[in-house]
Amino acid sequence: MTLIEKIPTLSDAELKTLLSNARRLDVTGTPDQRRQVAEVITPLEREASRRRAKTARR
């Protein structure tokens, strides 16, 4: 299972930590790390946004 496939199964805390780390590496990471982050940051952002919207509807 890839990281992208695991995103929906992450706890809120795990998602928050992973997204925070991805954002940090997107700015300060090596070129290779930044390429890897580019593959997962959009799905992470989408999942975080989906969860925020779900919480706001309650």
Secondary structure, 3 states (H helix, E strand, C coil): CCHHHHHHHCCHHHHHHHHHHHHHHHHHCCHHHHHHHHHHHHHHHHHHHHHHHHHHHC
